[in-house]
Amino acid sequence: MAIQIERFKNWLLRRSPHSATHIHYARDVALFFRWAKKPISDITLFDIDAYIAHCQDELDHVPATINRRLAAVRSLYEFLGLESDDAPPNPVIPKRHFVKQGRPLPRDAKEDDIERLFAVIRSTRDRAIFLLMLRCGLRVGEVHALSLNNLYLQPSPGSLPRLRVVGKQHNERVVFVSNDALTVLQRWLAERPRVASDALFVTSSGSRLKVNSIQVALIRYCRKAGVHISCHQFRHTFGRHLVEADVPITTIQRLLGHAHYSTTERYLHVSPNKLQADYEAAIDQVCQRLSLDEEVGQ
């Protein structure tokens, strides 16, 4: 079984070399079979039923986590079907097994927490990394994948410094760089080790900085600052900042690289100040047209 999972992992890596899907799916599949204690060919849809109950009742996993693990198992069987005509049937049936889930609002970070966090980040490289997330809305994987040829920091007159970012599904987009992020980024470029790698963010030995290393560094800084902020919360905060600045939702969609408008629309709900201002402006007009402020009984 270990050999099949390894082939599956390599297949995923070949399909999406810039994605971490192969790592997550291989781990999820290994967890499933460790629980099932059965060979791949013996798994049935009833085993999947029992695994969902195990995840819900014993592990207390949220629907999104359960669905990702089911997607990993289903993907494994799809891979096996591509390898052989005698592959076992896929035991994961979407209409039967995938758990319905709501659409949680983006979780942004508080301004005070961000200030406390950046107060303890002394490393130029790390400040540049987290400022690009906060000011450009980059995902941690997008920061990890940045290379020197993605930088356009000296544009023609009238243009802003920008980055070419490779997002999900290898979709590219252009993001602009704020003045404070540009200052720190240029400082990092001056300090960056002169190595053969074209990666923007490298270790002291010259290798590309890994996603996990960025996440671990943020955890360490958060502990020092006494706050709780994830890498993705920087991206959500960027979205909220744009909403509060009255940036059109279609522009926000392009800057964040969302494939669907409905994903971007959720950011309208994480800015209470914006909602309140819109409500006040609207309700004032309504009250002027339909005044009901006379006292009862007059």
MARPALO-321871 format. One record per atom (N, C-alpha, C): y, z, x. Coordinates in pm, whole numbers, padded with zeros to 5 digits, always signed. Each point is the difference from the previous one (the first is absolute). Layout:
BEGIN
YZX...
***
This chain:
BEGIN
-00122+00000+00083+00122+00000-00083+00127+00000+00086-00004+00074+00111+00116+00007+00088+00037-00138+00052-00102-00083+00029+00026-00135+00050+00068-00085-00108-00044+00015-00125+00060-00077-00109+00145+00040-00023+00025+00130+00009+00137+00048-00019+00089-00049+00113-00053-00005+00122+00078-00048+00113+00032-00149-00017-00098-00079-00047+00026-00142-00025+00105-00016-00110-00009+00084-00101+00098-00001-00109+00140+00031+00053+00009+00100+00086+00128+00038+00058+00060-00114+00082-00084-00065+00080+00048-00112+00082+00043-00118-00087-00070-00022-00110+00038-00107-00094+00138+00026-00058+00025+00124-00041+00131+00035-00054+00109-00017+00105-00032+00037+00122+00098-00012+00109+00034-00146+00026-00101-00088-00004+00026-00143+00020+00087-00057-00111-00021+00048-00122+00077-00051-00114+00145+00048+00004+00019+00125+00041+00136+00058+00001+00021+00075+00131+00025-00074+00109+00010+00064+00132+00118+00095+00015+00102-00014-00086+00117+00087+00012-00003+00115-00100-00111+00013-00071-00013+00104-00102-00095+00109+00047+00017+00120-00057-00091+00112+00031-00111+00011-00104-00015-00101-00086-00101+00006-00106-00139+00019+00057-00031-00067+00111-00134+00011+00057-00034+00143+00040+00098+00074+00042-00022+00140+00039-00025+00086-00122+00087-00014-00101-00011+00084-00120-00127-00033-00080-00027-00128-00017-00117-00039-00080-00130+00041+00069-00008-00017+00131-00122+00040+00071-00022+00150-00012+00106+00076+00007-00012+00146-00016-00042+00036-00142+00059-00065-00099-00033+00029-00139-00146-00034-00031-00046-00112+00053-00139-00041-00020-00096+00100+00065+00035+00044+00121-00084+00098+00069-00008+00131-00078+00112+00043-00056+00001+00122-00082-00089-00014-00123+00005-00117-00062-00080-00022-00119-00150+00010+00031-00044-00067+00104-00144+00000+00030-00046+00133+00058+00090+00073+00060-00035+00136+00044-00027+00088-00121+00077-00023-00107-00022+00075-00124-00125-00053-00073-00018-00130-00008-00108-00059-00078-00137+00026+00059-00008+00001+00135-00129+00021+00069-00104-00102-00045+00043-00126-00018-00089-00110-00039+00034-00123+00082-00096-00088+00020+00032-00127+00066+00086-00089-00090+00064-00095+00060+00091-00089-00072-00068-00068-00118-00123-00043+00019-00070-00077-00103-00042+00084-00121+00004+00133+00012-00046+00087-00109+00113+00054-00088+00124-00030+00034+00113+00052-00076+00011-00074-00134+00015+00077-00108+00014-00060-00134+00134+00041-00060+00030-00059-00114+00126+00035-00069+00001+00147-00043-00117+00059-00019-00006+00141-00038+00035+00091+00118-00031-00046+00122+00044+00074+00118+00152-00001+00009+00060-00113-00036+00146-00010+00002+00059+00095-00105-00064+00007-00119+00045+00094-00103+00000+00143+00056-00110+00036+00067-00013+00136+00053+00100+00026+00111+00028-00103+00079+00096+00018+00110+00141+00024-00054+00035-00072-00106+00132+00022-00061+00011+00143-00051-00106+00049-00065+00001+00139-00049+00013+00098+00116-00069-00030+00110+00008+00085+00120+00143+00004+00053+00064-00116+00008+00137-00007+00050+00098+00074-00092-00024-00010-00129+00092+00063-00096-00022+00151-00010-00126+00041-00013-00030+00140-00031-00009+00089+00123-00056-00054+00108-00022+00084+00118+00107-00020+00107+00046-00122+00018+00099-00027+00103+00143+00000-00054+00013-00009-00133+00131+00001-00064+00090-00112+00050-00059-00118+00020+00077-00115+00046+00083-00058-00115+00117-00051+00034+00085-00068-00099-00059-00139-00025+00034-00062-00115-00055-00132-00032+00020-00105+00109+00115+00001+00065+00028-00101+00102-00100+00009+00116-00034+00122+00039-00096+00018+00110-00139-00046-00042-00040+00037-00122-00132-00042-00051-00009-00152-00006+00103-00062-00052-00002-00147-00014-00003-00070+00136+00067+00058+00098-00005-00061+00134-00140+00007+00057-00067+00112-00022-00137+00014+00052-00096-00093-00074+00021-00014-00129-00083-00094-00075+00026-00143+00047+00125-00032+00026+00034-00135+00048-00066-00027+00135-00008+00102+00084-00065-00016+00130-00148-00030-00016-00067+00076-00088-00143-00022-00023-00023-00138-00062+00082-00034-00097-00014-00132-00064+00020-00112+00102+00098+00017+00087+00028-00100+00102-00118-00015+00096-00066+00111+00032-00118-00006+00087-00108-00090-00061-00028+00020-00128-00104-00080-00065+00041-00146-00014+00130-00026-00016+00047-00138-00002-00024-00065+00136+00025+00075+00106-00026-00050+00135-00148-00032+00020-00086+00092-00044-00143-00022+00014-00045-00124-00077+00063-00024-00115-00032-00118-00079+00039-00129+00070+00105+00005+00082+00042-00116+00078-00095-00025+00118-00062+00107+00046-00090-00011+00115-00138-00053-00039-00047+00037-00120-00138-00033-00035-00014-00024-00150-00085-00093-00035-00029-00026-00142-00089+00109-00059-00062+00078+00086-00089+00107-00047+00068+00137+00000+00132+00000+00007+00073+00127+00005-00018+00077-00131+00004+00134+00006-00013+00079-00123+00119-00023-00091-00019+00018-00131+00112-00019-00094+00109+00104+00022+00120-00039-00034+00113+00092+00018-00006+00109-00107-00011+00128+00040-00013+00107-00099+00132+00046-00059+00111-00043+00059+00132+00042-00048+00051-00103-00100+00013+00041-00125+00045-00087-00108+00141+00044-00040+00101-00081+00028+00139+00043-00024+00026+00056-00139-00042-00069-00104+00029+00046-00136-00069+00132-00033-00109+00029+00069-00074+00123-00026+00048+00114+00090+00032-00034+00124+00014+00106+00099+00143+00034+00043+00086-00098+00008+00134+00032+00050+00072+00094-00097+00062+00102+00058+00063+00105-00079+00143-00040-00035+00035+00018-00125+00137-00031-00041+00097+00099+00066+00111-00052+00043+00098+00085+00066+00141-00036-00045+00084+00100+00003+00139-00023-00036+00076-00062+00116+00128-00017-00017+00084-00056+00105+00101+00106+00041-00034+00079+00104+00091+00105+00043+00130-00057+00056+00106+00076-00016+00128-00043+00055-00001+00015+00152+00076-00085+00069+00010+00015+00146+00054+00137+00036-00058+00061+00103+00042+00133+00043+00094-00014+00120+00128+00015-00027+00098-00011+00107+00019+00136+00067+00076+00001+00109+00027+00124+00073+00141+00048-00029+00019+00132+00008+00133+00058-00022+00088-00025+00122+00129-00016-00026+00093-00026+00109+00001+00114+00101+00000+00124-00048+00002+00115+00091-00123+00002+00089-00114-00034-00056-00124-00001+00079+00005-00109+00107+00057-00114-00034+00011-00108+00098+00090+00041+00115+00112+00064-00032+00091+00046+00105-00067+00102+00091-00075+00093-00058-00070+00101+00079-00106-00065+00088-00067-00101-00052-00103-00068+00077+00060-00071+00121+00103-00081-00023+00056-00077+00111+00069+00088+00103+00035+00121-00039+00061+00093+00095-00097+00044+00109-00130-00012-00026-00098+00046+00099-00067-00117+00073+00035-00124-00035-00061-00116+00065+00088-00042+00118-00044+00031+00119+00077-00031+00121-00044-00132+00065-00122-00039-00023-00051-00123+00060+00072-00122-00057+00055-00082+00088+00069-00121-00044-00096-00093-00075-00120-00015+00054-00098-00087-00065-00032+00047-00141-00023+00130-00017-00039+00052-00131+00118-00004-00097+00120+00025+00048+00117-00013-00089+00015-00143-00049-00024-00096+00089+00009-00140-00040-00106-00033-00105-00122+00050+00019-00109-00026-00094+00036+00050-00139+00041+00125-00008+00022+00060-00132+00131-00047-00063+00097-00038+00081+00122-00057-00056-00026-00139-00059-00089-00077+00061-00034-00131-00057-00071+00017-00134-00080+00104-00014-00063+00026-00129+00104+00039-00104+00094+00084+00041+00099+00053-00094+00108-00102-00035+00046-00077+00097+00111-00093-00022-00043-00140-00039-00127-00035+00030-00048-00134-00030-00113+00000-00101-00051+00119-00035-00108+00009-00097-00133-00049+00053-00024+00014+00129-00124-00051+00058-00117+00095-00025-00117-00057-00022-00124+00076-00006-00040+00036+00143-00083+00103+00014-00041+00042+00135-00077-00112+00069-00083-00074-00075-00073-00111+00059+00091-00112+00045+00112-00019-00070+00095-00104+00037+00073+00036+00128+00031+00129+00016+00064+00045+00124-00097-00017+00117-00124+00040-00022-00103-00013+00102-00014-00146+00046+00010-00094-00093-00024-00142+00031+00121-00071+00059+00116+00063+00005+00120-00067+00051-00018-00039+00147+00042-00121+00031-00001-00049+00137+00141-00039+00041+00019-00019+00127+00134-00031+00051+00054-00130-00060-00088-00094-00028+00049-00127-00056+00032+00010-00149-00017+00118-00059+00040+00023-00139+00145+00045-00011+00065+00022+00114+00135+00055+00002+00105-00110+00008+00100+00011-00085+00117-00088+00005+00123+00089-00003+00027+00062+00115+00102+00104+00006+00136-00053+00042+00009-00125+00041+00127-00061+00038+00018-00130-00078+00023+00014-00130+00010-00119-00086+00132-00072+00020+00011-00113-00063+00124-00076+00005+00109+00074-00077+00126-00031+00026+00110+00066-00070-00015-00009-00152+00025+00111-00066-00012+00004-00145-00138+00039-00049-00097+00012+00091-00136+00040-00038-00029+00140+00051-00089+00068-00068-00038+00136+00038-00123-00001+00089-00012+00101+00088-00124+00015+00076-00116+00015-00098-00115-00055+00033-00111+00001-00096-00134+00000+00072-00104+00026-00078-00137-00003+00049-00082-00093-00088-00099-00065+00059-00098-00073-00078-00124+00088-00010-00036+00037-00121-00105+00098-00024-00120-00067-00066-00119+00032+00047-00123-00047-00061-00055+00112-00088+00004-00021-00131-00042+00103-00094-00141-00020-00050-00026+00051-00119-00133-00010-00060-00037-00147-00024-00129-00027+00009-00052-00136-00019+00067-00100+00094+00048+00051+00115+00064-00083+00103+00127-00068-00050+00060+00052-00105+00125-00056-00050+00115+00043+00090+00081-00096+00040+00113+00032+00087+00128+00017-00082+00088+00085+00050+00131+00016-00062+00100+00035+00110+00125-00016-00033+00108+00036+00092+00065+00128-00049+00021+00095+00090+00073+00122-00033+00117+00013+00097+00106+00061-00048+00119+00017+00082+00002+00139+00062+00067+00011+00114-00001+00124+00077+00137+00066-00010+00003+00126-00041+00125+00075-00012+00056+00030+00139+00127+00039+00005+00065+00027+00129-00067+00115+00075-00036+00108-00072-00060+00113+00070-00140-00034+00051-00077-00075-00079-00133-00042+00045+00012-00097+00117+00099-00087-00003+00020-00097+00107+00034+00071+00132+00085+00101-00008+00039+00075+00120-00120+00063+00067-00084+00067-00080-00117+00067+00055-00103-00102+00048-00014-00110-00073-00096-00103+00039+00039-00062+00134+00127-00027+00020+00046-00057+00127-00020+00099+00114+00020+00128-00031-00024+00104+00101-00148+00003+00040-00087-00014-00101-00143-00001+00030-00038-00124+00083+00057-00114-00031-00031-00122+00076+00039+00016+00146+00107+00077+00026+00041+00025+00137-00097+00095+00071-00060+00092-00077-00093+00099+00058-00145-00049+00000-00031-00098-00083-00138-00044-00018-00063-00040+00133-00124+00047+00026-00068-00038+00124-00012-00150+00014+00017-00050+00121-00012-00143+00027-00149-00034+00014-00059-00035-00112-00144-00026-00004-00026-00140-00053-00124-00046+00017-00035-00136-00043-00005-00013-00151-00031+00110-00070-00011-00004-00146+00132-00040-00063-00008-00080-00107+00122-00038-00072+00028+00094-00117-00080+00105-00013+00021+00097-00107+00136+00068+00016+00070+00020-00110+00129+00067+00008-00016+00147+00039-00092+00068-00067-00019+00143+00027-00131+00020+00075+00013+00050+00122-00116+00015+00087-00009+00145+00049-00118+00033+00050-00022+00131+00061+00050-00004+00144-00009+00113+00068+00043+00006+00140-00085-00090+00089-00125-00027-00044-00089-00087+00077+00020-00147-00032+00081-00029-00101+00033-00138-00032-00078-00062-00114-00089+00075-00065-00076-00054-00112+00078+00016-00130-00031-00085-00098+00069+00006-00129-00025+00136-00065+00103+00062-00051-00013+00129-00066-00080-00014-00128-00101+00085-00020-00088-00010-00116+00064+00064-00123-00043-00045-00117+00049+00056-00127-00025+00150-00004-00120+00041+00036-00034+00141-00005+00089+00083+00092+00037-00055+00113+00088+00072+00093+00138+00022-00060+00049-00099-00073+00130+00014-00067-00007+00109-00107-00107-00001-00078-00017+00099-00106-00014+00140+00056-00076+00015+00107-00018+00131+00063+00133+00050+00058+00077-00090+00059+00130+00040+00055+00092+00052-00111-00001-00067-00116+00084+00044-00111-00044+00137-00049-00130+00023-00008-00050+00132-00042+00050+00107+00096-00005-00029+00128+00044+00097+00100+00150+00030-00016+00080-00103-00021+00144+00021-00018+00027+00078-00130-00073-00031-00105+00020+00069-00127-00029+00149+00013-00107+00033+00071-00032+00141+00021+00112+00071+00076+00054-00068+00098+00108+00059+00080+00126+00019-00084+00025-00094-00092+00121+00006-00083-00021+00083-00127-00126+00031-00032-00028+00077-00122+00016-00082-00127-00036-00129+00007+00012-00088-00117-00132-00075-00018-00012-00068-00114-00119-00080-00029+00044-00140-00041-00014-00095+00090+00038-00138-00026-00110-00090+00055-00042-00097-00079-00099-00097+00047+00071-00128+00043-00070-00084+00075+00059-00128+00042+00045-00082-00120-00081-00003-00105+00033-00085-00114+00118+00054-00079+00029+00129+00014+00116+00056-00070+00131-00055+00055+00001-00039+00128+00119-00065+00054+00026-00130-00075-00104-00076-00025+00012-00127-00073+00049+00025-00142-00056+00101-00066+00043+00032-00136+00146+00044-00002+00041+00075+00102+00139+00046+00007+00094-00117+00020-00040-00096+00080+00078-00123+00018+00019-00070-00134-00106-00010-00078+00011-00061-00133+00096+00074-00089-00007+00133+00002+00092+00080-00082+00144-00019+00045+00022-00003+00130+00136-00018+00051+00060-00133-00048-00081-00105-00002+00049-00129-00046+00034+00003-00149-00085+00068-00079+00028+00012-00144+00131+00073-00021+00020+00108+00073+00122+00080-00016+00124-00076+00046-00019-00099+00085+00113-00082+00045+00022-00121-00091-00070-00002-00117+00014-00108-00098-00043-00137+00054-00095-00001+00091-00055-00127+00048-00086-00060-00111+00013-00128-00030-00082-00062-00105-00149+00019+00028-00075+00023-00105-00142+00030+00014-00076-00116+00065+00044-00123-00023-00068-00115+00062+00021+00000+00152+00116+00046+00045+00026+00010+00144-00086+00109+00061-00011+00112-00071-00084+00110+00048-00145-00047+00012-00044-00076-00097-00137-00052+00002-00025-00083+00126+00095-00085+00036-00018-00084+00118+00007+00082+00129+00088+00098+00005+00012+00082+00121-00123+00087+00022-00062+00046-00109-00119+00082+00011-00128-00084+00011+00010-00126-00032-00117-00086+00009-00100+00021-00110+00048+00038-00120-00090+00019-00114-00036-00135-00061-00127-00017-00030-00045-00124-00062+00038-00004-00148+00009+00118-00062+00023+00006-00144+00126+00081-00031+00078-00053-00093+00124+00066-00042-00027+00141-00053-00112+00018-00070-00030+00130-00061-00015+00110+00104-00044-00035+00120-00011+00099+00107+00137+00050+00042+00093-00092+00016+00136+00036+00040+00072+00076-00111-00029-00034-00124+00068+00059-00114-00018+00151-00005-00110+00050+00056-00023+00144-00003+00106+00078+00076+00066-00065+00094+00103+00070+00078+00121+00036-00085+00014-00067-00114+00111+00035-00090-00017+00141-00055-00125+00050-00001-00028+00130-00059+00008+00115+00099+00014-00030+00130+00005+00109+00099+00143+00031+00041+00096-00061-00065+00140+00026+00029+00067+00058-00124-00010+00133-00019+00058+00060-00120+00150-00020-00011+00069-00005+00113+00145-00021-00004+00033-00136-00059-00076-00101+00041+00022-00135-00053-00033-00004-00149-00111+00060-00039-00037+00003-00141+00106+00072-00083+00049+00112+00053+00100+00078-00072+00129-00080-00017+00044-00067+00107+00123-00079-00007-00014-00113-00101-00115-00068+00002-00022-00109-00096-00004+00053-00143-00064+00117-00018-00007+00059-00133+00140+00036-00051+00077+00065+00086+00135+00043-00043+00085-00120-00038-00005-00107+00081+00080-00119-00029-00042-00063-00132-00131-00003-00024-00050-00062-00123+00031+00085-00122-00023+00130+00009+00014+00086-00118+00146+00015-00038+00092-00010+00097+00143+00004-00032+00036-00120-00088-00054-00116+00033+00028-00118-00081-00060+00014-00140-00121+00056-00006-00065+00020-00129+00081+00095-00087+00047+00108+00057+00075+00101-00076+00135-00054-00048+00059-00088+00078+00126-00059-00043-00020-00090-00121-00114-00069-00004-00028-00087-00114-00045+00079-00122-00070+00113+00023-00054+00078-00109+00029+00147+00025+00116+00043-00046+00042+00138+00024-00055+00092-00106-00070+00104+00041-00059+00097-00091+00036+00143+00039+00122+00016+00050+00037+00129+00056+00073+00091-00099+00008-00039-00129+00063+00089-00097-00089+00119-00027+00060+00115-00020-00075+00121-00026-00072-00007-00133-00120+00055-00005-00077+00003-00123+00071+00085-00104+00007-00048-00124+00057+00077-00109+00144-00034-00029+00064-00078+00088+00139-00037-00029+00007-00111-00106
***
